[in-house]
Amino acid sequence: MSAPITIFWFRRDLRLVDNRGLYEALRASEHVLPLFIFDTDILHALPKNDHRVLFIYDSLQAMHLKLQQKGRGILVKQGKPIDIFRELLKQFDINAVYCNADHEPYGQKRDDNIQRLLESNTVSFFSFLDHLIFGKNDVLKPDGSPYKVFTPFSQKWRLTLHSDHLKQFPSEHLLDGITPISSLFDMASDTGNGSANNRYSSNEAWDNNNSAIVGFPGLKDLGFERSDKSVPGLTIDEDIIRRYDQARDYPALEGTSRLGVHLRFGTAGIRDLVVKAAKWSDVFLNELIWREFYAMILWHYPDVVTNSFKPEYDRIAWRNNEHEFERWKTGRTGYPMVDAGMRQLNATAYMHNRLRMITASFLTKHLLIDWRWGEAYFAQQLFDYELSSNNGGWQWAAGTGCDAAPYFRIFNPTEQKKKFDTEGEYITRWIPELNCMDYPQPVVDHKKARERCLSTYKNALRS
């Protein structure tokens, strides 16, 4: 390829439609190379059959197949992003790199390093907001400080929202500006400096018609295997969203959108969802605003990843009983509502929203196990794991976070069952042995656990 190229770097924005960074790249250049990097800094800690990796792989493959119909495709690499870009700079005449922004600490540090590398080689780096409606400093208090309580944040969020924030970026109409697949295949086959991380075998990926997907690596070439867990395809169900306020708390019903994973990896666009939510359900829109709130908290207070948002709560004397933690993880606490939620999580990598609150409250307040243990376990298991929302939700349940449930609010799992699974349909789906001798006795008495929790929290907060 003689002409200079522009790279568009896919990350958590795995769609060709209304992708702002891709749109900006295609508007600026007639030679755009789409790139995705399987980041070994992230992947090294994951199992070979991690379901999130499979979701990313299948989403990339679907985009690649769509582009292949136009004689184009996506360059897929594996390694440390900084090393990949060093290699690409030696191989190609790159004039700019475009991407969409990341609000998580790792992503920001990664992007800062890449930007410095590129600018030292006179290559421009452009980043755009695509996975949230508002950026870090767009929704602030009148004094310029970030909100720490959701309700005033949501009110300011709504007042700040303007039609310009929801306009589409029709990248799907500009795809002819993407690099031809013949060049892409040469790039994928080129070993550059001989890095094994970027050498694909001749065993390419195959589509459903047993045709080779040109220039796209097989899953095994990346060192991964297929998982037995999957999520529904992207469907924005108007009926579910319109009934969201009525059905969302009842786990036996199909009352939640199941869009979390699609927001996490960008197979769904946030602008389109906000437009639909504004028409169909204010309660659902509020959930999207909670996601933005927790993103802003992480953006402004990155220490919440490892520390309680309220520092005094780090004085809590957690019991951290490993045997009880294991019973919680495996759904053997003897509290059916808790156990059903954990078994759903382990079997499907998904947990109903109401059960996320119940299981988190039980771990932190009944068992007095550090919220960080539970947050890390959800991070391993959930398809829709998103650092800011997971961290925010866990700190809310533990009482340690911003705008959190007060420490003396302790869910009674038995009462939660009576209220939200009255007929026991959800519980019996996940605990078939419920009325048999095999089902364990409660790991702790609710009344005693509640008293112990209140005493422990009070002692920590008065010290």
DRENFIKE-795216 format. One record per residue (C-alpha): z, y, x; residue number from 1. Coordinates in steps of 0.05 Angstrom, whole numbers, always signed. Layout:
REM DRENFIKE-795216
+--------+--------+--------+------+
|      z |      y |      x | resi |
+--------+--------+--------+------+
|      Z |      Y |      X |  NUM |
...
+--------+--------+--------+------+
REM end
This chain:
REM DRENFIKE-795216
+--------+--------+--------+------+
|      z |      y |      x | resi |
+--------+--------+--------+------+
|     +0 |     +0 |     +0 |    1 |
|    -24 |    +64 |    +33 |    2 |
|     +4 |   +115 |    -16 |    3 |
|    +77 |   +135 |    -13 |    4 |
|   +120 |   +101 |    -65 |    5 |
|   +178 |   +121 |   -108 |    6 |
|   +232 |    +68 |   -121 |    7 |
|   +268 |    +62 |   -187 |    8 |
|   +332 |    +22 |   -176 |    9 |
|   +356 |    -17 |   -237 |   10 |
|   +431 |    -29 |   -241 |   11 |
|   +468 |    -27 |   -308 |   12 |
|   +406 |     -3 |   -347 |   13 |
|   +366 |    -67 |   -357 |   14 |
|   +313 |    -42 |   -406 |   15 |
|   +244 |    -11 |   -403 |   16 |
|   +254 |    +30 |   -467 |   17 |
|   +288 |    +99 |   -467 |   18 |
|   +312 |    +91 |   -395 |   19 |
|   +324 |   +161 |   -369 |   20 |
|   +321 |   +147 |   -294 |   21 |
|   +259 |   +104 |   -301 |   22 |
|   +226 |   +157 |   -345 |   23 |
|   +240 |   +212 |   -293 |   24 |
|   +213 |   +168 |   -237 |   25 |
|   +149 |   +153 |   -275 |   26 |
|   +139 |   +226 |   -293 |   27 |
|   +147 |   +246 |   -220 |   28 |
|   +103 |   +192 |   -187 |   29 |
|    +42 |   +150 |   -199 |   30 |
|    +68 |    +94 |   -154 |   31 |
|   +136 |    +71 |   -177 |   32 |
|   +167 |     +7 |   -150 |   33 |
|   +222 |    -21 |   -196 |   34 |
|   +277 |    -54 |   -155 |   35 |
|   +338 |    -95 |   -172 |   36 |
|   +389 |   -117 |   -119 |   37 |
|   +435 |   -176 |   -130 |   38 |
|   +492 |   -144 |    -93 |   39 |
|   +528 |   -195 |    -49 |   40 |
|   +588 |   -149 |    -43 |   41 |
|   +599 |   -164 |   -117 |   42 |
|   +571 |   -234 |   -122 |   43 |
|   +610 |   -266 |    -65 |   44 |
|   +672 |   -272 |   -109 |   45 |
|   +636 |   -302 |   -169 |   46 |
|   +625 |   -376 |   -185 |   47 |
|   +555 |   -404 |   -178 |   48 |
|   +548 |   -410 |   -254 |   49 |
|   +576 |   -341 |   -272 |   50 |
|   +551 |   -324 |   -342 |   51 |
|   +544 |   -250 |   -327 |   52 |
|   +497 |   -264 |   -269 |   53 |
|   +455 |   -308 |   -315 |   54 |
|   +452 |   -252 |   -367 |   55 |
|   +428 |   -203 |   -314 |   56 |
|   +378 |   -253 |   -288 |   57 |
|   +349 |   -269 |   -356 |   58 |
|   +346 |   -195 |   -375 |   59 |
|   +309 |   -180 |   -310 |   60 |
|   +262 |   -238 |   -322 |   61 |
|   +246 |   -214 |   -392 |   62 |
|   +229 |   -145 |   -365 |   63 |
|   +188 |   -174 |   -309 |   64 |
|   +148 |   -216 |   -359 |   65 |
|   +136 |   -155 |   -402 |   66 |
|   +110 |   -118 |   -341 |   67 |
|    +70 |   -178 |   -318 |   68 |
|    +27 |   -170 |   -381 |   69 |
|     +6 |   -103 |   -350 |   70 |
|     -4 |   -134 |   -281 |   71 |
|    +62 |   -106 |   -257 |   72 |
|   +133 |   -129 |   -243 |   73 |
|   +201 |   -118 |   -212 |   74 |
|   +220 |   -129 |   -140 |   75 |
|   +284 |   -171 |   -137 |   76 |
|   +325 |   -172 |    -74 |   77 |
|   +392 |   -201 |    -54 |   78 |
|   +441 |   -174 |     -3 |   79 |
|   +483 |   -112 |    +11 |   80 |
|   +448 |    -52 |    -19 |   81 |
|   +454 |    -11 |    +45 |   82 |
|   +420 |    -67 |    +84 |   83 |
|   +365 |    -75 |    +32 |   84 |
|   +348 |     -1 |    +35 |   85 |
|   +348 |     -1 |   +111 |   86 |
|   +297 |    -57 |   +107 |   87 |
|   +255 |    -23 |    +53 |   88 |
|   +253 |    +42 |    +94 |   89 |
|   +222 |     +3 |   +151 |   90 |
|   +171 |    -32 |   +107 |   91 |
|   +147 |    +24 |    +62 |   92 |
|   +132 |    +98 |    +59 |   93 |
|   +185 |   +118 |     +8 |   94 |
|   +187 |   +190 |    -16 |   95 |
|   +243 |   +184 |    -67 |   96 |
|   +293 |   +136 |   -100 |   97 |
|   +312 |   +145 |   -173 |   98 |
|   +369 |   +111 |   -210 |   99 |
|   +419 |   +120 |   -266 |  100 |
|   +490 |   +141 |   -249 |  101 |
|   +552 |    +97 |   -247 |  102 |
|   +622 |   +122 |   -263 |  103 |
|   +660 |    +64 |   -230 |  104 |
|   +692 |    +75 |   -162 |  105 |
|   +652 |    +20 |   -127 |  106 |
|   +586 |    +45 |   -155 |  107 |
|   +600 |   +117 |   -135 |  108 |
|   +618 |    +97 |    -64 |  109 |
|   +556 |    +53 |    -59 |  110 |
|   +511 |   +109 |    -84 |  111 |
|   +542 |   +160 |    -36 |  112 |
|   +527 |   +113 |    +22 |  113 |
|   +456 |   +100 |     -1 |  114 |
|   +443 |   +175 |    -12 |  115 |
|   +466 |   +191 |    +59 |  116 |
|   +421 |   +137 |    +88 |  117 |
|   +361 |   +161 |    +48 |  118 |
|   +371 |   +235 |    +63 |  119 |
|   +378 |   +219 |   +137 |  120 |
|   +308 |   +190 |   +131 |  121 |
|   +282 |   +251 |    +91 |  122 |
|   +279 |   +210 |    +27 |  123 |
|   +304 |   +244 |    -37 |  124 |
|   +356 |   +211 |    -82 |  125 |
|   +359 |   +227 |   -156 |  126 |
|   +411 |   +201 |   -205 |  127 |
|   +414 |   +211 |   -281 |  128 |
|   +466 |   +199 |   -335 |  129 |
|   +441 |   +143 |   -380 |  130 |
|   +499 |    +95 |   -399 |  131 |
|   +543 |   +150 |   -429 |  132 |
|   +530 |   +210 |   -472 |  133 |
|   +572 |   +257 |   -431 |  134 |
|   +585 |   +264 |   -357 |  135 |
|   +651 |   +271 |   -320 |  136 |
|   +662 |   +345 |   -334 |  137 |
|   +626 |   +354 |   -400 |  138 |
|   +685 |   +343 |   -447 |  139 |
|   +746 |   +379 |   -420 |  140 |
|   +806 |   +418 |   -446 |  141 |
|   +799 |   +494 |   -451 |  142 |
|   +836 |   +500 |   -384 |  143 |
|   +785 |   +455 |   -351 |  144 |
|   +829 |   +394 |   -343 |  145 |
|   +811 |   +325 |   -371 |  146 |
|   +839 |   +300 |   -437 |  147 |
|   +893 |   +246 |   -433 |  148 |
|   +899 |   +234 |   -508 |  149 |
|   +842 |   +204 |   -548 |  150 |
|   +845 |   +244 |   -613 |  151 |
|   +834 |   +314 |   -583 |  152 |
|   +782 |   +283 |   -536 |  153 |
|   +744 |   +253 |   -594 |  154 |
|   +747 |   +319 |   -632 |  155 |
|   +719 |   +357 |   -572 |  156 |
|   +668 |   +302 |   -560 |  157 |
|   +641 |   +310 |   -631 |  158 |
|   +641 |   +386 |   -627 |  159 |
|   +603 |   +383 |   -560 |  160 |
|   +551 |   +334 |   -585 |  161 |
|   +483 |   +366 |   -595 |  162 |
|   +415 |   +337 |   -611 |  163 |
|   +394 |   +348 |   -539 |  164 |
|   +445 |   +296 |   -517 |  165 |
|   +411 |   +244 |   -561 |  166 |
|   +338 |   +257 |   -545 |  167 |
|   +297 |   +197 |   -524 |  168 |
|   +265 |   +187 |   -456 |  169 |
|   +204 |   +145 |   -473 |  170 |
|   +196 |   +108 |   -408 |  171 |
|   +161 |    +51 |   -445 |  172 |
|    +99 |    +96 |   -452 |  173 |
|    +92 |   +108 |   -377 |  174 |
|    +94 |    +37 |   -350 |  175 |
|    +23 |    +41 |   -321 |  176 |
|    +54 |    +81 |   -265 |  177 |
|    +90 |    +19 |   -239 |  178 |
|    +65 |    -16 |   -176 |  179 |
|    +13 |    -71 |   -187 |  180 |
|    +41 |   -141 |   -184 |  181 |
|     -6 |   -161 |   -127 |  182 |
|    +31 |   -113 |    -81 |  183 |
|    +97 |   -135 |   -110 |  184 |
|    +84 |   -207 |    -94 |  185 |
|    +68 |   -189 |    -22 |  186 |
|   +134 |   -150 |    -18 |  187 |
|   +175 |   -208 |    -46 |  188 |
|   +143 |   -256 |     +3 |  189 |
|   +151 |   -209 |    +63 |  190 |
|   +213 |   -228 |   +103 |  191 |
|   +216 |   -160 |   +136 |  192 |
|   +267 |   -169 |   +192 |  193 |
|   +274 |   -243 |   +177 |  194 |
|   +335 |   -235 |   +132 |  195 |
|   +349 |   -301 |    +97 |  196 |
|   +380 |   -262 |    +40 |  197 |
|   +312 |   -235 |    +21 |  198 |
|   +268 |   -296 |    +32 |  199 |
|   +249 |   -332 |    -32 |  200 |
|   +223 |   -403 |    -31 |  201 |
|   +156 |   -422 |    -62 |  202 |
|   +196 |   -448 |   -121 |  203 |
|   +188 |   -387 |   -165 |  204 |
|   +217 |   -377 |   -234 |  205 |
|   +181 |   -407 |   -293 |  206 |
|   +173 |   -380 |   -364 |  207 |
|   +180 |   -419 |   -429 |  208 |
|   +107 |   -441 |   -425 |  209 |
|   +117 |   -472 |   -356 |  210 |
|    +77 |   -417 |   -323 |  211 |
|   +100 |   -389 |   -256 |  212 |
|   +128 |   -319 |   -260 |  213 |
|    +91 |   -286 |   -202 |  214 |
|   +135 |   -249 |   -152 |  215 |
|   +201 |   -268 |   -187 |  216 |
|   +253 |   -313 |   -153 |  217 |
|   +281 |   -375 |   -185 |  218 |
|   +355 |   -374 |   -202 |  219 |
|   +370 |   -427 |   -149 |  220 |
|   +334 |   -384 |    -97 |  221 |
|   +390 |   -334 |   -109 |  222 |
|   +443 |   -387 |   -101 |  223 |
|   +463 |   -390 |   -174 |  224 |
|   +461 |   -441 |   -230 |  225 |
|   +454 |   -437 |   -306 |  226 |
|   +518 |   -427 |   -346 |  227 |
|   +532 |   -461 |   -411 |  228 |
|   +555 |   -395 |   -441 |  229 |
|   +508 |   -347 |   -475 |  230 |
|   +509 |   -286 |   -520 |  231 |
|   +467 |   -269 |   -581 |  232 |
|   +404 |   -231 |   -566 |  233 |
|   +403 |   -156 |   -578 |  234 |
|   +408 |   -143 |   -652 |  235 |
|   +434 |    -78 |   -681 |  236 |
|   +455 |   -103 |   -750 |  237 |
|   +459 |    -46 |   -799 |  238 |
|   +499 |    -85 |   -850 |  239 |
|   +552 |   -104 |   -799 |  240 |
|   +559 |    -33 |   -775 |  241 |
|   +562 |     -4 |   -845 |  242 |
|   +618 |    -54 |   -862 |  243 |
|   +653 |    -45 |   -795 |  244 |
|   +713 |     -9 |   -823 |  245 |
|   +725 |    -64 |   -874 |  246 |
|   +712 |   -127 |   -833 |  247 |
|   +725 |   -111 |   -759 |  248 |
|   +798 |   -134 |   -759 |  249 |
|   +786 |   -204 |   -788 |  250 |
|   +765 |   -253 |   -734 |  251 |
|   +741 |   -306 |   -782 |  252 |
|   +687 |   -258 |   -806 |  253 |
|   +623 |   -236 |   -771 |  254 |
|   +648 |   -165 |   -774 |  255 |
|   +638 |   -139 |   -703 |  256 |
|   +573 |   -115 |   -672 |  257 |
|   +574 |   -160 |   -609 |  258 |
|   +539 |   -103 |   -573 |  259 |
|   +591 |    -96 |   -517 |  260 |
|   +552 |   -137 |   -466 |  261 |
|   +487 |   -100 |   -483 |  262 |
|   +522 |    -33 |   -471 |  263 |
|   +553 |    -59 |   -407 |  264 |
|   +487 |    -80 |   -376 |  265 |
|   +443 |    -29 |   -411 |  266 |
|   +399 |    -76 |   -451 |  267 |
|   +418 |    -29 |   -508 |  268 |
|   +415 |    +46 |   -501 |  269 |
|   +476 |    +88 |   -517 |  270 |
|   +436 |   +146 |   -547 |  271 |
|   +403 |   +101 |   -599 |  272 |
|   +470 |    +70 |   -617 |  273 |
|   +504 |   +137 |   -627 |  274 |
|   +447 |   +161 |   -672 |  275 |
|   +453 |    +98 |   -714 |  276 |
|   +529 |   +100 |   -715 |  277 |
|   +529 |   +172 |   -739 |  278 |
|   +486 |   +150 |   -799 |  279 |
|   +520 |    +84 |   -815 |  280 |
|   +594 |    +84 |   -795 |  281 |
|   +642 |   +137 |   -770 |  282 |
|   +691 |    +82 |   -751 |  283 |
|   +639 |    +49 |   -707 |  284 |
|   +622 |   +116 |   -676 |  285 |
|   +695 |   +124 |   -660 |  286 |
|   +693 |    +59 |   -621 |  287 |
|   +636 |    +86 |   -579 |  288 |
|   +677 |   +149 |   -566 |  289 |
|   +736 |   +106 |   -543 |  290 |
|   +688 |    +75 |   -492 |  291 |
|   +670 |   +145 |   -468 |  292 |
|   +743 |   +165 |   -466 |  293 |
|   +762 |   +107 |   -421 |  294 |
|   +702 |   +121 |   -376 |  295 |
|   +725 |   +193 |   -368 |  296 |
|   +796 |   +170 |   -351 |  297 |
|   +769 |   +123 |   -297 |  298 |
|   +723 |   +177 |   -271 |  299 |
|   +779 |   +229 |   -264 |  300 |
|   +835 |   +180 |   -247 |  301 |
|   +806 |   +122 |   -206 |  302 |
|   +876 |   +101 |   -185 |  303 |
|   +885 |    +69 |   -254 |  304 |
|   +846 |     +9 |   -227 |  305 |
|   +909 |    -14 |   -190 |  306 |
|   +964 |    +32 |   -216 |  307 |
|   +994 |    +48 |   -283 |  308 |
|   +967 |   +113 |   -312 |  309 |
|  +1040 |   +133 |   -324 |  310 |
|  +1071 |   +122 |   -255 |  311 |
|  +1141 |   +109 |   -282 |  312 |
|  +1115 |    +45 |   -315 |  313 |
|  +1103 |    +15 |   -246 |  314 |
|  +1178 |     +8 |   -242 |  315 |
|  +1178 |    -47 |   -295 |  316 |
|  +1210 |   -111 |   -269 |  317 |
|  +1155 |   -159 |   -290 |  318 |
|  +1177 |   -231 |   -294 |  319 |
|  +1108 |   -258 |   -273 |  320 |
|  +1124 |   -330 |   -288 |  321 |
|  +1062 |   -369 |   -264 |  322 |
|  +1075 |   -429 |   -310 |  323 |
|  +1077 |   -384 |   -371 |  324 |
|  +1016 |   -347 |   -347 |  325 |
|   +979 |   -413 |   -344 |  326 |
|  +1000 |   -430 |   -415 |  327 |
|   +974 |   -362 |   -438 |  328 |
|   +908 |   -371 |   -401 |  329 |
|   +895 |   -440 |   -431 |  330 |
|   +917 |   -424 |   -502 |  331 |
|   +981 |   -465 |   -501 |  332 |
|  +1035 |   -413 |   -517 |  333 |
|  +1054 |   -444 |   -583 |  334 |
|  +1034 |   -381 |   -620 |  335 |
|   +970 |   -399 |   -657 |  336 |
|   +941 |   -329 |   -662 |  337 |
|   +949 |   -319 |   -587 |  338 |
|   +923 |   -389 |   -570 |  339 |
|   +862 |   -384 |   -615 |  340 |
|   +842 |   -319 |   -581 |  341 |
|   +849 |   -348 |   -511 |  342 |
|   +811 |   -411 |   -529 |  343 |
|   +755 |   -369 |   -559 |  344 |
|   +752 |   -330 |   -494 |  345 |
|   +751 |   -391 |   -450 |  346 |
|   +698 |   -427 |   -491 |  347 |
|   +651 |   -369 |   -505 |  348 |
|   +667 |   -312 |   -456 |  349 |
|   +679 |   -269 |   -517 |  350 |
|   +742 |   -251 |   -555 |  351 |
|   +748 |   -215 |   -621 |  352 |
|   +773 |   -143 |   -615 |  353 |
|   +837 |   -154 |   -655 |  354 |
|   +854 |   -215 |   -613 |  355 |
|   +846 |   -175 |   -549 |  356 |
|   +903 |   -131 |   -571 |  357 |
|   +946 |   -189 |   -594 |  358 |
|   +937 |   -231 |   -531 |  359 |
|   +948 |   -171 |   -485 |  360 |
|  +1010 |   -149 |   -521 |  361 |
|  +1038 |   -220 |   -519 |  362 |
|  +1027 |   -228 |   -444 |  363 |
|  +1056 |   -161 |   -425 |  364 |
|  +1113 |   -155 |   -475 |  365 |
|  +1132 |   -226 |   -497 |  366 |
|  +1124 |   -257 |   -428 |  367 |
|  +1133 |   -194 |   -386 |  368 |
|  +1075 |   -211 |   -342 |  369 |
|  +1041 |   -153 |   -306 |  370 |
|   +982 |   -124 |   -344 |  371 |
|   +941 |   -128 |   -280 |  372 |
|   +944 |   -205 |   -283 |  373 |
|   +916 |   -205 |   -353 |  374 |
|   +865 |   -151 |   -338 |  375 |
|   +839 |   -191 |   -279 |  376 |
|   +833 |   -255 |   -321 |  377 |
|   +793 |   -218 |   -375 |  378 |
|   +750 |   -190 |   -319 |  379 |
|   +734 |   -261 |   -297 |  380 |
|   +719 |   -287 |   -367 |  381 |
|   +689 |   -233 |   -412 |  382 |
|   +614 |   -226 |   -420 |  383 |
|   +624 |   -153 |   -438 |  384 |
|   +673 |   -137 |   -383 |  385 |
|   +670 |    -64 |   -366 |  386 |
|   +722 |    -38 |   -317 |  387 |
|   +741 |    +26 |   -353 |  388 |
|   +746 |     -4 |   -422 |  389 |
|   +782 |    -67 |   -398 |  390 |
|   +831 |    -27 |   -357 |  391 |
|   +842 |    +22 |   -413 |  392 |
|   +853 |    -32 |   -465 |  393 |
|   +903 |    -69 |   -422 |  394 |
|   +942 |     -7 |   -404 |  395 |
|   +942 |    +12 |   -478 |  396 |
|   +971 |    -55 |   -497 |  397 |
|  +1023 |    -53 |   -441 |  398 |
|  +1044 |    +18 |   -458 |  399 |
|  +1028 |    +40 |   -387 |  400 |
|   +964 |    +79 |   -400 |  401 |
|   +940 |   +144 |   -428 |  402 |
|   +950 |   +151 |   -503 |  403 |
|   +979 |    +80 |   -501 |  404 |
|  +1016 |    +43 |   -555 |  405 |
|  +1090 |    +60 |   -545 |  406 |
|  +1129 |     +7 |   -507 |  407 |
|  +1171 |     -9 |   -568 |  408 |
|  +1109 |    -28 |   -609 |  409 |
|  +1108 |   -103 |   -600 |  410 |
|  +1059 |   -144 |   -641 |  411 |
|  +1090 |   -202 |   -678 |  412 |
|  +1036 |   -257 |   -671 |  413 |
|  +1060 |   -292 |   -734 |  414 |
|  +1054 |   -228 |   -776 |  415 |
|   +986 |   -214 |   -745 |  416 |
|   +963 |   -282 |   -769 |  417 |
|   +988 |   -269 |   -839 |  418 |
|   +953 |   -202 |   -842 |  419 |
|   +887 |   -217 |   -808 |  420 |
|   +876 |   -292 |   -814 |  421 |
|   +911 |   -305 |   -880 |  422 |
|   +877 |   -371 |   -895 |  423 |
|   +880 |   -395 |   -823 |  424 |
|   +805 |   -403 |   -818 |  425 |
|   +799 |   -371 |   -749 |  426 |
|   +860 |   -408 |   -721 |  427 |
|   +838 |   -477 |   -745 |  428 |
|   +769 |   -466 |   -716 |  429 |
|   +799 |   -461 |   -646 |  430 |
|   +862 |   -503 |   -653 |  431 |
|   +842 |   -568 |   -688 |  432 |
|   +909 |   -601 |   -667 |  433 |
|   +950 |   -545 |   -698 |  434 |
|   +990 |   -590 |   -744 |  435 |
|   +995 |   -648 |   -696 |  436 |
|  +1047 |   -668 |   -645 |  437 |
|  +1001 |   -647 |   -589 |  438 |
|  +1009 |   -573 |   -605 |  439 |
|  +1063 |   -542 |   -561 |  440 |
|  +1127 |   -509 |   -583 |  441 |
|  +1130 |   -433 |   -573 |  442 |
|  +1138 |   -414 |   -501 |  443 |
|  +1188 |   -360 |   -521 |  444 |
|  +1226 |   -339 |   -584 |  445 |
|  +1196 |   -276 |   -613 |  446 |
|  +1261 |   -241 |   -629 |  447 |
|  +1291 |   -256 |   -560 |  448 |
|  +1227 |   -236 |   -525 |  449 |
|  +1225 |   -170 |   -563 |  450 |
|  +1297 |   -154 |   -543 |  451 |
|  +1283 |   -173 |   -471 |  452 |
|  +1222 |   -129 |   -469 |  453 |
|  +1257 |    -68 |   -498 |  454 |
|  +1314 |    -76 |   -449 |  455 |
|  +1267 |    -84 |   -389 |  456 |
|  +1224 |    -24 |   -407 |  457 |
|  +1285 |    +20 |   -420 |  458 |
|  +1315 |     +2 |   -353 |  459 |
|  +1250 |    +19 |   -317 |  460 |
|  +1241 |    +85 |   -352 |  461 |
|  +1312 |   +110 |   -342 |  462 |
|  +1315 |    +93 |   -268 |  463 |
+--------+--------+--------+------+
REM end
